[in-house]
């Protein structure tokens, strides 16, 4: 009874290391994804469509790589996905030095997308496996903070390096960030993959719990069908990411059009908003479900985009960034947690792959489609048109919520699976949890 009432621990060493690895992985990506369009335009005199291809083709390559990575994670090939992915991304980044034309640079971006897609699926899947079930919203909210902070801080660092030190220095710094991930992930990858099984303790485990775990274990070796419960949050995540594709791909070019001194500071205030909202968003999600986050979050994103389109001074840009960050930061972690909670433990790789795929696909569509809009009109008009995707987001979510009769999700009943070997204390807690689950069923 005492063990059951004791608070479950979230901030373990493994969880902190996973957050750091994930942060660095996305940091090096966004250090170059924002300044690259400006560099390509200045160096190769590329037009708006050619610039958008650098974001679009990278994202599509990452999506293709994750289609394989999710299945590889189900087979237990976690370590291979991490190290092969990191190595491919590192080699592609160093290859930028030899790129003398747009075609070669595009090819390297696609190769980088493959490496990034392979490695980026593993870390959130490992995190979702070790976060306590009762604190899933809070835990994945904090973990998602590492992604959001990287997406916010990376462009500031990248644009500053490009302006102050040049593209070669930027390339070497991003390569260095990838290299740091190798030793940090070693303590995680050296632990053997643990399938769903009862913990080895002196306490007896009920037969029902063992049977349930054994059933999950046998299903994890088979090819798992696509979970239809992932469709709605995936569509919503894609629509939200389209707006971010316009922000991350064109904020520097918009700054030139609007005569803003340093448009990259948008991401600094965006990061501050994300830091402020994430802890509260996770707890609200755990208590009240996704509706309490997604509807007000979507309104904040829309207001942020409209404010951004009117930003002719730096203070207005900062206000737009803060409002957008509150909405985007809270919604992104909510959608990821939602997708994790509706699938079985063996399908978490699939769920995280779908989340990241729709994130990258949305950014790709946003860069391509909104880039075309900007080439016809202006970057100011482009941000106003991007609000339409948030309107579609709200319409789809409200209609689906009304059709189902509830805005609450049905979580998967047993979430005790872990890829990372548990400590002795964790094993004891898992055993008690299995016993409790079995008693409730009997």
C-alpha positions in Angstrom: 0.0 0.0 0.0 2.8 2.4 0.8 4.5 1.7 -2.5 1.3 2.3 -4.4 0.7 5.6 -2.7 4.2 6.8 -3.0 4.8 9.4 -5.8 6.3 7.9 -9.0 9.6 9.3 -10.0 9.9 11.2 -13.3 13.3 12.8 -13.3 15.6 9.8 -13.6 19.1 9.9 -15.0 17.9 8.1 -18.2 15.1 10.6 -18.7 17.4 13.6 -18.3 19.9 12.1 -20.7 17.2 11.4 -23.3 16.0 15.0 -23.1 19.5 16.2 -23.6 20.2 14.0 -26.6 16.9 14.9 -28.2 17.6 18.6 -27.5 21.0 18.5 -29.2 19.6 16.5 -32.2 16.9 19.0 -32.9 19.2 21.9 -32.0 21.7 21.1 -34.8 18.8 20.7 -37.2 17.4 24.1 -36.5 20.7 25.8 -36.3 20.9 25.4 -40.1 17.3 25.1 -41.3 16.5 28.8 -40.7 19.7 30.5 -42.0 20.1 28.1 -45.0 17.4 29.8 -47.1 19.1 33.2 -46.7 22.5 31.6 -47.5 21.2 29.9 -50.6 19.5 33.0 -51.8 22.6 35.2 -51.4 25.1 32.6 -52.6 23.3 31.0 -55.5 20.7 33.7 -56.3 17.9 31.1 -55.7 14.2 32.1 -56.1 11.5 31.5 -53.5 10.6 28.1 -54.9 14.1 26.9 -55.0 14.6 28.1 -51.4 11.5 26.2 -50.3 12.9 22.9 -51.7 15.7 22.9 -49.1 13.1 22.5 -46.3 10.7 20.4 -48.3 13.1 17.7 -49.6 14.8 17.4 -46.2 11.4 16.8 -44.5 10.2 14.3 -47.1 13.5 12.3 -46.7 13.1 12.3 -43.0 9.5 11.0 -43.4 10.6 8.2 -45.7 13.4 7.2 -43.3 11.0 7.0 -40.3 8.7 4.6 -42.2 11.5 2.1 -41.9 12.7 3.3 -38.4 9.3 2.6 -36.7 9.3 -1.0 -37.8 13.0 -1.4 -36.9 12.3 -0.2 -33.4 9.6 -2.8 -33.0 12.2 -5.4 -33.9 14.5 -4.1 -31.2 17.0 -2.3 -33.5 17.1 0.8 -31.4 20.8 1.2 -31.2 21.4 0.7 -34.9 18.8 3.4 -35.7 20.5 5.9 -33.4 24.1 5.4 -34.4 23.6 4.8 -38.2 21.3 7.9 -38.2 23.8 10.1 -36.4 26.6 9.0 -38.6 24.7 9.6 -41.9 23.6 13.1 -40.5 27.2 13.9 -39.5 28.7 12.9 -42.9 26.0 14.9 -44.8 26.6 18.0 -42.6 30.4 17.9 -43.3 29.6 17.4 -47.0 28.1 21.0 -47.1 31.7 22.2 -47.3 32.1 20.6 -50.8 28.7 21.7 -52.2 29.4 24.0 -55.1 25.9 24.2 -56.4 22.2 24.0 -55.5 21.8 20.4 -56.8 24.6 19.0 -54.6 23.4 21.0 -51.6 19.8 19.6 -52.1 21.2 16.1 -52.4 23.1 16.5 -49.1 19.9 17.9 -47.4 18.0 14.8 -48.5 20.8 12.6 -47.1 20.8 14.5 -43.9 17.0 14.0 -43.7 17.5 10.2 -43.9 20.0 10.3 -41.0 17.9 12.6 -38.9 14.7 10.6 -39.5 16.4 7.4 -38.3 17.8 8.8 -35.1 15.0 11.2 -34.2 12.4 8.4 -33.8 14.4 6.4 -31.2 14.8 9.0 -28.4 11.1 10.0 -27.9 10.1 6.3 -28.1 12.6 5.5 -25.3 11.3 8.4 -23.3 7.7 7.3 -23.6 8.8 3.9 -22.3 10.3 5.1 -19.1 7.8 7.9 -18.2 5.4 6.8 -15.4 1.9 6.1 -16.8 0.1 8.4 -14.4 2.5 11.3 -15.3 2.6 10.7 -19.1 1.2 14.1 -20.0 3.5 15.9 -17.7 6.5 13.7 -18.6 6.1 13.9 -22.4 5.4 17.6 -22.0 8.8 18.1 -20.4 10.4 15.9 -23.0 8.7 17.8 -25.8 10.2 20.9 -24.2 13.6 19.7 -25.4 12.3 19.7 -29.0 10.5 23.0 -28.7 13.5 24.8 -27.1 15.8 23.4 -29.8 13.4 24.6 -32.5 13.4 28.0 -30.8 17.1 28.4 -29.9 18.6 26.8 -33.0 17.6 29.5 -35.5 19.0 32.2 -33.2 22.3 30.5 -32.9 22.4 29.6 -36.6 21.5 33.0 -38.0 24.0 34.6 -35.6 26.8 32.2 -36.7 26.0 32.8 -40.4 26.1 36.5 -40.1 29.1 36.8 -37.8 31.3 33.9 -38.8 30.1 32.5 -42.1 28.6 29.3 -43.4 31.7 27.1 -42.9 31.7 27.9 -39.2 28.0 27.2 -39.0 28.6 23.9 -40.7 31.4 22.9 -38.3 29.3 23.9 -35.2 26.3 21.8 -36.3 28.6 18.9 -37.0 30.1 19.3 -33.5 26.7 19.2 -31.9 26.0 15.9 -33.6 29.3 14.5 -32.4 28.5 15.4 -28.7 25.4 13.1 -28.9 27.5 10.0 -29.4 29.0 9.8 -25.8 25.8 11.1 -24.2 23.7 8.3 -25.7 26.2 5.6 -24.9 24.9 5.0 -21.4 21.4 4.6 -22.8 22.2 2.3 -25.7 24.5 0.0 -23.8 21.5 -1.2 -21.7 19.8 -4.2 -23.2 16.3 -3.8 -24.7 13.8 -5.1 -22.2 10.5 -6.5 -23.6 7.3 -6.3 -21.6 7.6 -8.8 -18.8 6.9 -9.1 -15.1 9.6 -7.8 -12.9 11.7 -10.3 -11.0 10.8 -9.8 -7.4 10.0 -12.0 -4.4 6.4 -10.9 -4.6 4.0 -13.2 -6.5 2.5 -11.9 -9.7 -1.1 -12.8 -10.6 -1.6 -15.1 -13.6 -3.8 -12.6 -15.3 -1.1 -9.9 -15.4 1.5 -12.4 -16.7 -0.9 -13.5 -19.4 -1.5 -9.9 -20.4 2.2 -9.2 -20.6 2.9 -12.4 -22.4 0.2 -11.6 -25.0 1.8 -8.1 -25.6 5.2 -9.7 -25.8 4.1 -12.2 -28.5 2.3 -9.4 -30.5 5.4 -7.3 -30.4 7.2 -9.8 -32.6 4.5 -9.7 -35.2 3.8 -7.1 -37.8 1.5 -4.6 -36.1 -1.4 -3.1 -38.1 -1.8 0.7 -38.3 -3.7 2.1 -35.4 -6.6 4.2 -36.7 -6.7 6.2 -33.5 -3.6 8.0 -34.7 -5.3 9.5 -37.7 -7.0 12.5 -36.1 -4.0 13.7 -34.0 -1.7 13.2 -37.0 -3.9 15.4 -39.2 -4.0 18.0 -36.5 -0.3 17.9 -36.0 0.3 18.3 -39.7 -1.9 21.4 -39.9 -0.2 23.0 -37.0 3.2 22.2 -38.4 2.3 23.9 -41.7 2.3 27.3 -39.9 5.6 26.5 -38.3 7.0 25.7 -41.8 6.2 29.3 -42.8 7.8 30.7 -39.7 11.0 28.7 -39.6 11.6 28.8 -43.4 10.9 32.5 -44.1 11.2 34.6 -40.9 14.7 35.8 -41.9 13.5 36.8 -45.4 10.4 38.4 -43.9 12.6 40.4 -41.7 14.4 41.8 -44.8 11.0 42.7 -46.4 9.7 44.4 -43.2 13.1 46.0 -42.5 13.4 44.4 -39.1 16.8 44.6 -37.4 17.1 41.0 -36.2 14.1 38.8 -37.0 15.8 35.7 -35.6 15.0 37.1 -32.1 11.5 35.9 -32.8 12.7 32.5 -31.7 14.1 33.8 -28.5 10.7 35.1 -27.3 9.1 32.0 -28.7 11.4 29.9 -26.6 10.6 31.9 -23.5 6.8 31.3 -24.1 7.4 27.6 -24.5 9.4 27.4 -21.3 6.6 29.2 -19.5 3.7 27.2 -20.8 5.0 23.6 -21.0 4.9 22.6 -17.3 1.3 23.9 -17.0 0.1 22.4 -20.2 1.2 18.9 -19.2 -0.7 19.0 -15.9 -3.8 20.4 -17.6 -3.7 17.6 -20.2 -3.4 15.0 -17.4 -6.4 16.4 -15.6 -8.7 17.7 -18.3 -7.7 16.1 -21.6 -6.6 17.6 -24.9 -9.6 19.9 -25.4 -8.5 22.2 -22.6 -5.2 22.8 -24.5 -5.9 22.5 -28.2 -8.7 25.0 -28.6 -7.2 27.9 -26.7 -3.8 27.0 -28.1 -5.1 27.2 -31.7 -6.5 30.6 -31.0 -3.1 31.8 -29.7 -1.3 30.5 -32.8 -3.8 32.3 -35.1 -3.4 35.6 -33.1 0.4 35.2 -33.1 0.5 34.8 -36.9 -1.8 37.8 -37.5 0.3 39.9 -35.2 3.5 38.7 -37.0 2.1 39.8 -40.3 1.8 43.4 -38.9 5.2 43.4 -37.3 7.1 46.4 -38.6 9.0 47.0 -35.4 10.9 44.7 -33.1 8.5 45.0 -30.1 5.5 43.9 -32.2 7.7 40.9 -33.4 8.4 40.0 -29.8 4.7 40.1 -28.9 3.8 37.9 -31.9 6.6 35.4 -31.0 5.4 35.1 -27.4 1.7 34.6 -28.3 2.6 32.1 -31.1 5.0 30.2 -28.7 2.3 29.8 -26.0 -0.1 28.2 -28.5 2.4 26.1 -30.5 4.4 25.0 -27.4 1.3 23.7 -25.5 -0.3 22.1 -28.6 2.7 20.2 -29.8 3.3 18.3 -26.5 -0.4 17.6 -26.2 -0.6 16.0 -29.6 2.5 13.9 -29.0 1.2 12.6 -25.7 -2.2 11.9 -27.2 -0.7 9.8 -29.9 1.4 7.8 -27.4 -1.5 7.1 -25.0 -3.9 5.6 -27.6 -1.5 2.9 -28.8 -0.1 -0.3 -27.2 3.4 -0.1 -25.8 4.8 -2.1 -28.8 3.4 0.6 -31.1 5.0 3.6 -29.4 7.7 3.6 -32.1 4.9 3.9 -34.7 3.2 6.6 -32.7 6.3 8.7 -32.3 7.2 8.1 -36.0 3.8 9.3 -37.0 4.1 12.4 -34.8 7.5 13.3 -36.2 6.5 12.4 -39.8 3.5 14.7 -39.7 5.6 17.4 -38.0 8.2 17.2 -40.9 5.5 16.7 -43.6 3.7 19.8 -42.3 6.9 21.8 -42.3 7.6 20.6 -45.9 4.1 21.5 -47.1 4.3 24.8 -45.3 7.6 25.7 -46.8 6.5 24.7 -50.3 2.9 26.0 -50.3 3.5 29.2 -48.3 6.7 29.9 -50.3 4.6 29.8 -53.4 2.1 32.2 -51.8 5.0 34.5 -50.8 6.4 34.5 -54.4 2.9 35.7 -55.7 2.0 38.1 -53.0 4.5 38.9 -50.1 5.7 37.4 -46.9 3.3 39.6 -45.0 0.3 38.2 -46.9 1.8 34.7 -46.6 1.5 34.8 -42.8 -2.1 36.0 -42.9 -3.0 33.2 -45.3 -1.3 30.6 -43.0 -4.0 31.3 -40.4 -6.4 29.4 -42.6 -4.7 26.2 -41.6 -5.5 26.9 -38.0 -9.1 27.5 -38.9 -9.2 24.1 -40.6 -7.5 22.6 -37.5 -10.3 23.9 -35.3 -13.1 22.9 -37.6 -11.8 19.3 -37.9 -11.2 19.0 -34.2 -14.6 20.4 -33.1 -16.5 18.3 -35.7 -14.7 15.1 -34.6 -15.3 15.9 -30.9 -19.0 16.5 -31.4 -19.3 13.3 -33.6 -17.7 11.1 -31.0 -19.7 12.7 -28.2 -16.6 13.5 -26.1 -13.3 15.3 -26.4 -11.6 12.9 -24.1 -9.4 10.2 -25.5 -9.4 6.5 -24.6 -5.9 5.5 -23.5 -4.5 2.1 -23.9 -5.2 0.1 -20.8 -1.7 -1.4 -20.1 1.3 0.9 -20.4 4.1 -1.0 -18.5 6.4 -1.7 -21.4 10.0 -0.4 -21.3 12.9 -0.5 -23.7 15.4 0.6 -21.1 16.3 -1.8 -18.3 14.7 -0.7 -15.1 16.5 -0.1 -11.8 15.8 -2.3 -8.8 13.4 0.3 -7.4 11.6 0.6 -10.7 11.3 -3.2 -10.9 9.6 -3.3 -7.5 7.2 -0.6 -8.5 6.4 -2.4 -11.8 5.7 -5.6 -9.9 3.3 -3.8 -7.5 1.6 -2.1 -10.5 1.1 -5.5 -12.3 -0.4 -7.0 -9.1 -2.7 -4.0 -8.7 -3.8 -4.2 -12.3 -4.6 -7.9 -12.0 -6.6 -7.5 -8.7 -8.7 -4.8 -10.4 -9.5 -7.1 -13.3 -10.4 -10.1 -11.0 
